[in-house]
Amino acid sequence: MTDCIPKEITPEAREKRSKARTKRILGQCGSARFISTDRHFSRKVRGELKRDYGYKVEEVFEYDETGMAYIPHAQVDINMIVKNDKFVFLEIRQEASEADVYTLAKKAELYEKKHNKKPSALLIMSIILSPKGKLFLEHYGISHFSFTSELGDALCKILE
């Protein structure tokens, strides 16, 4: 676990910095809902994961012929982190609902059906999670994180 954490940053300092960044991101996004808000938040989280942990979030596109994840004949985008022949699916949202949790589970099901490979973990990074979303997390075995420091530590354990 220690080899994926930069040596000059202590875990306490990293967590403090991550929480400060998350608050700053929320402030930048504001309370108004803009189309680019989730995109902006996602870019920031991806940048922190790359800079602080060395994990690059890859965007993979699958074609859903049967409508397993969305509707028939739709293109499905999957955020994936790959390391050491292991991979995880990651959904990054500012606010995650039960629909986001369900869709992530369906994306994993679609990928497993098409490639005969199961992800090591399903993860959601969001500041806010709806109460029904929490129930869906338990049902589908998905882990939720509110801070990139927590997510980064979990990725180190899962992918190392």
C-alpha positions as CSV (number, residue, x, y, z in Angstrom):
1,M,0.0,0.0,0.0
2,T,2.8,2.4,0.8
3,D,4.3,2.2,-2.7
4,C,1.3,3.9,-4.3
5,I,1.4,6.9,-1.9
6,P,3.9,9.6,-2.6
7,K,6.6,9.5,0.1
8,E,6.7,13.3,0.7
9,I,3.0,13.4,1.7
10,T,1.9,11.8,5.0
11,P,-1.5,10.1,5.1
12,E,-2.9,12.8,7.4
13,A,-1.7,15.6,5.2
14,R,-3.0,13.9,2.1
15,E,-6.5,13.4,3.7
16,K,-6.6,17.0,4.9
17,R,-5.6,18.2,1.4
18,S,-8.2,16.0,-0.2
19,K,-11.0,17.3,2.0
20,A,-9.9,20.9,1.4
21,R,-9.9,20.3,-2.4
22,T,-13.3,18.6,-2.2
23,K,-14.7,21.7,-0.4
24,R,-13.0,24.0,-3.0
25,I,-14.5,22.0,-5.9
26,L,-18.0,22.3,-4.3
27,G,-17.5,26.0,-4.0
28,Q,-16.3,26.3,-7.6
29,C,-19.3,24.3,-8.8
30,G,-21.7,26.4,-6.7
31,S,-25.2,25.5,-5.7
32,A,-26.7,26.1,-9.1
33,R,-27.0,23.1,-11.4
34,F,-25.0,23.5,-14.6
35,I,-24.6,21.0,-17.4
36,S,-20.8,21.0,-16.9
37,T,-20.9,20.5,-13.1
38,D,-20.5,16.7,-13.1
39,R,-17.9,17.0,-15.9
40,H,-16.0,19.5,-13.9
41,F,-16.1,17.5,-10.7
42,S,-15.1,14.3,-12.6
43,R,-12.1,16.1,-14.2
44,K,-10.9,17.3,-10.7
45,V,-11.3,13.8,-9.2
46,R,-9.5,12.2,-12.1
47,G,-6.7,14.7,-11.8
48,E,-6.2,14.0,-8.1
49,L,-6.2,10.3,-8.6
50,K,-3.6,10.6,-11.3
51,R,-1.4,13.1,-9.4
52,D,-1.6,11.7,-5.9
53,Y,-1.8,7.9,-6.6
54,G,-0.8,7.4,-10.2
55,Y,-4.1,5.9,-11.3
56,K,-5.4,7.0,-14.7
57,V,-9.2,6.7,-15.2
58,E,-9.8,5.2,-18.7
59,E,-13.1,5.7,-20.5
60,V,-14.2,2.6,-22.3
61,F,-17.1,2.4,-24.6
62,E,-19.3,-0.7,-25.1
63,Y,-22.2,-1.2,-27.5
64,D,-25.3,-2.4,-25.7
65,E,-27.3,-4.4,-28.3
66,T,-29.9,-5.8,-25.8
67,G,-30.5,-2.8,-23.6
68,M,-29.0,-4.3,-20.5
69,A,-27.6,-1.0,-19.1
70,Y,-29.7,1.6,-21.0
71,I,-31.8,1.1,-24.0
72,P,-31.2,-1.3,-26.9
73,H,-28.5,-0.3,-29.4
74,A,-27.0,2.4,-27.0
75,Q,-23.3,3.2,-26.5
76,V,-22.4,2.7,-22.8
77,D,-19.4,4.6,-21.3
78,I,-17.5,2.9,-18.5
79,N,-14.9,4.5,-16.3
80,M,-12.3,1.9,-15.6
81,I,-9.0,1.9,-13.7
82,V,-6.6,-1.0,-14.7
83,K,-3.5,-2.1,-12.9
84,N,-1.7,-5.5,-12.5
85,D,-4.4,-7.4,-14.5
86,K,-7.0,-6.1,-12.1
87,F,-9.6,-3.5,-12.9
88,V,-12.4,-1.6,-11.2
89,F,-15.3,0.4,-12.5
90,L,-15.7,3.9,-11.1
91,E,-18.7,6.2,-11.4
92,I,-17.9,9.8,-10.5
93,R,-20.9,12.1,-9.8
94,Q,-21.4,15.1,-7.7
95,E,-24.7,13.8,-6.5
96,A,-25.4,10.0,-6.9
97,S,-28.9,8.6,-7.0
98,E,-30.2,5.1,-6.9
99,A,-30.4,5.2,-10.7
100,D,-26.6,5.9,-10.9
101,V,-25.9,2.9,-8.6
102,Y,-28.2,0.7,-10.6
103,T,-26.7,1.8,-13.9
104,L,-23.1,1.1,-12.6
105,A,-24.2,-2.5,-11.6
106,K,-25.8,-3.0,-15.1
107,K,-22.7,-1.7,-16.8
108,A,-20.6,-4.2,-14.9
109,E,-23.1,-7.0,-15.8
110,L,-22.9,-5.9,-19.5
111,Y,-19.1,-5.9,-19.5
112,E,-18.9,-9.3,-17.8
113,K,-21.3,-10.8,-20.3
114,K,-19.4,-9.4,-23.3
115,H,-15.8,-10.1,-22.1
116,N,-16.3,-12.9,-19.6
117,K,-14.3,-10.8,-17.0
118,K,-15.6,-9.4,-13.7
119,P,-14.3,-6.2,-12.2
120,S,-12.5,-6.5,-8.9
121,A,-14.7,-3.8,-7.4
122,L,-17.5,-1.3,-8.3
123,L,-16.9,2.1,-6.8
124,I,-18.8,5.4,-6.7
125,M,-17.2,8.7,-5.9
126,S,-19.8,11.4,-5.0
127,I,-20.2,14.1,-2.4
128,I,-23.9,13.3,-1.9
129,L,-25.7,10.0,-2.1
130,S,-29.5,9.6,-2.0
131,P,-31.0,7.5,0.8
132,K,-32.3,5.0,-1.7
133,G,-28.9,5.0,-3.3
134,K,-27.4,3.7,0.0
135,L,-29.8,0.7,-0.1
136,F,-28.9,0.0,-3.7
137,L,-25.1,0.1,-2.7
138,E,-25.7,-2.7,-0.2
139,H,-27.8,-4.8,-2.6
140,Y,-25.2,-4.6,-5.4
141,G,-22.1,-4.7,-3.3
142,I,-20.8,-1.3,-4.5
143,S,-18.6,0.9,-2.4
144,H,-19.2,4.7,-2.0
145,F,-16.5,7.3,-1.3
146,S,-16.9,11.1,-0.6
147,F,-13.2,12.0,-0.6
148,T,-10.5,11.2,-3.0
149,S,-8.2,10.3,-0.2
150,E,-10.6,7.5,0.9
151,L,-11.0,6.4,-2.7
152,G,-7.2,6.4,-3.4
153,D,-6.6,4.3,-0.3
154,A,-9.2,1.8,-1.3
155,L,-7.8,1.6,-4.9
156,C,-4.4,0.8,-3.4
157,K,-5.8,-2.1,-1.4
158,I,-7.9,-3.4,-4.3
159,L,-5.4,-3.1,-7.2
160,E,-2.1,-3.8,-5.5
